[in-house]
Amino acid sequence: DDDDNRVVIGTRVGEGHRNYQLMYDMLTGIRIAVGRVSAKIQKELIDDDFTAAHKLVFDVTGNELTPGVKYDFKFKDYAPWVFRYLREQFHIDAADYMMSLTNKYILSELGSPGKSGSFFYYSRDYRFIIKTIHHTEHKFMRKILKQYYEHVCHNPNTLLCRYYGLHRIKLPHGRKIHFVVMGNVFPSNKDVHESYDLKGSTFGRLTSTEEIAKNPHAVLKDLNWVEKQRKLEFGSIKRNTLISQLHRDVTLLSKLNIMDYSLLIGIHDMIKGNTEGIRDTHLQFVSPHTHAISTKRRRESKADIVRKAIKNVNPVQLDSSRLPETPFDERKYCVFYSEDGGYRSTDEHNQTTNMLYFLGIIDILTPYNFVKKTEHFLKSFTQNKKTISAINPEAYGERFIEFMENVVTVNTKKMQ
């Protein structure tokens, strides 16, 4: 019986789980907020759109803006017009977006691979991630939103984390939770045989053998990459495309005073294919049968019916056969996700070979502020200033690029 409830990746979030209410509120808020802005006629963005915050109040009986939901809470939708246009820029269809996030309730929770203590919630189709963020990250996201938006518009192949929404929930007892919705770097249709989180820093950047023994698919780090002598296998054409985009993205991050970001790399060996069943994670989801609700009933009973529908539904096992077999449409518009959801390896003659890579720059909401400056100052007494992760953004960017050019990829110019 215990085995039936097993979740290999993450924690099953069902009724009674401490974060069930949070999950329920997040998705309800997103559905209403995205539905409202998507129904409006397009308009030119103005400066006020970047600082806008729309508040929605939800109660169990529902009102003219919101359907009956299970809990009382307040939901804030930040810069809705900007994120609508960002989703369009990334070729995300509004109806599709809402279906992915709300068609089946998210029931996989995964702690962040970093030290932030935030939580990830995956959409049922593994396409989107909801990540809880700290208030300071939220404020910083709003501060840099205009530059991020302009960069995305001018760089359709950007590797920067793809943000689709910024929201806040206030629960009945006053707790505020901020979160972003973003694209999953890894596609739903391929097993990821190895994954790495690379910062270009070597101090403490090792996933231990004990951790790997506990979880063979643990995210590995810079020193693991070096020890295993890994390289992204690209001929000159693909390597130049990747490195030049990394330069453009890192230039923006340095200009915005950002550091501590990583290049997330997923590796799919096309010879192994999906034979190992890595995505067969036994995740569970529920689909509340709210279609049975009669609109003729009073609002109070509508809320009661929703409650009953959720309470009575049985969680269903989700395995990889339920995930889409082909990459989602939006991936084909970015060169790095256009080949079966990723960026395929090539040999020195630029002919395709058998590795498929999934790449993205993640964790881009850490400014080089007083805390990081202090961390750098203290660590520099005991460690090499060049190897620690808390260094100023310009130095961080230069070290990051150098690592990508010479350690992560094969620098053919140096070899000649």
Rosetta blueprint (number, residue, H / E / L):
1 D L
2 D L
3 D H
4 D H
5 N H
6 R L
7 V L
8 V L
9 I L
10 G L
11 T E
12 R E
13 V L
14 G L
15 E L
16 G L
17 H L
18 R L
19 N L
20 Y H
21 Q H
22 L H
23 M H
24 Y H
25 D H
26 M H
27 L H
28 T H
29 G H
30 I H
31 R H
32 I H
33 A H
34 V H
35 G H
36 R H
37 V H
38 S H
39 A L
40 K L
41 I L
42 Q L
43 K L
44 E L
45 L L
46 I L
47 D H
48 D H
49 D H
50 F H
51 T H
52 A L
53 A E
54 H E
55 K E
56 L E
57 V E
58 F E
59 D L
60 V L
61 T L
62 G L
63 N L
64 E L
65 L L
66 T L
67 P L
68 G L
69 V L
70 K L
71 Y L
72 D L
73 F E
74 K E
75 F E
76 K E
77 D E
78 Y E
79 A L
80 P H
81 W H
82 V H
83 F H
84 R H
85 Y H
86 L H
87 R H
88 E H
89 Q H
90 F L
91 H L
92 I L
93 D L
94 A H
95 A H
96 D H
97 Y H
98 M H
99 M H
100 S H
101 L H
102 T H
103 N L
104 K L
105 Y E
106 I L
107 L L
108 S E
109 E E
110 L E
111 G E
112 S L
113 P L
114 G L
115 K L
116 S L
117 G L
118 S L
119 F E
120 F E
121 Y E
122 Y E
123 S L
124 R L
125 D L
126 Y L
127 R L
128 F E
129 I E
130 I E
131 K E
132 T E
133 I E
134 H L
135 H H
136 T H
137 E H
138 H H
139 K H
140 F H
141 M H
142 R H
143 K H
144 I H
145 L H
146 K H
147 Q H
148 Y H
149 Y H
150 E H
151 H H
152 V H
153 C H
154 H H
155 N L
156 P L
157 N L
158 T L
159 L L
160 L E
161 C L
162 R L
163 Y E
164 Y E
165 G E
166 L E
167 H E
168 R E
169 I E
170 K E
171 L L
172 P L
173 H L
174 G L
175 R L
176 K E
177 I E
178 H E
179 F E
180 V E
181 V E
182 M E
183 G E
184 N L
185 V L
186 F L
187 P L
188 S L
189 N L
190 K L
191 D L
192 V L
193 H L
194 E E
195 S E
196 Y E
197 D E
198 L E
199 K L
200 G L
201 S L
202 T L
203 F L
204 G L
205 R L
206 L L
207 T L
208 S L
209 T H
210 E H
211 E H
212 I H
213 A H
214 K H
215 N L
216 P L
217 H L
218 A L
219 V L
220 L E
221 K L
222 D H
223 L H
224 N H
225 W H
226 V H
227 E H
228 K L
229 Q L
230 R L
231 K L
232 L E
233 E L
234 F L
235 G L
236 S H
237 I H
238 K H
239 R H
240 N H
241 T H
242 L H
243 I H
244 S H
245 Q H
246 L H
247 H H
248 R H
249 D H
250 V H
251 T H
252 L H
253 L H
254 S H
255 K H
256 L L
257 N L
258 I E
259 M L
260 D L
261 Y L
262 S E
263 L E
264 L E
265 I E
266 G E
267 I E
268 H E
269 D E
270 M L
271 I L
272 K L
273 G L
274 N L
275 T L
276 E L
277 G L
278 I L
279 R L
280 D L
281 T L
282 H L
283 L E
284 Q E
285 F E
286 V E
287 S L
288 P L
289 H L
290 T H
291 H H
292 A H
293 I L
294 S L
295 T L
296 K L
297 R L
298 R L
299 R H
300 E H
301 S H
302 K H
303 A H
304 D H
305 I H
306 V H
307 R H
308 K H
309 A H
310 I H
311 K H
312 N H
313 V L
314 N L
315 P L
316 V E
317 Q E
318 L E
319 D L
320 S H
321 S H
322 R H
323 L L
324 P L
325 E L
326 T L
327 P L
328 F L
329 D H
330 E H
331 R H
332 K H
333 Y H
334 C L
335 V H
336 F H
337 Y H
338 S L
339 E E
340 D L
341 G L
342 G E
343 Y E
344 R E
345 S E
346 T E
347 D L
348 E L
349 H L
350 N L
351 Q L
352 T E
353 T E
354 N E
355 M E
356 L E
357 Y E
358 F E
359 L E
360 G E
361 I E
362 I E
363 D L
364 I L
365 L L
366 T L
367 P E
368 Y L
369 N L
370 F H
371 V H
372 K H
373 K H
374 T H
375 E H
376 H H
377 F H
378 L H
379 K H
380 S H
381 F H
382 T H
383 Q L
384 N L
385 K L
386 K L
387 T L
388 I L
389 S L
390 A L
391 I L
392 N L
393 P H
394 E H
395 A H
396 Y H
397 G H
398 E H
399 R H
400 F H
401 I H
402 E H
403 F H
404 M H
405 E H
406 N H
407 V H
408 V H
409 T E
410 V L
411 N L
412 T H
413 K H
414 K H
415 M H
416 Q L
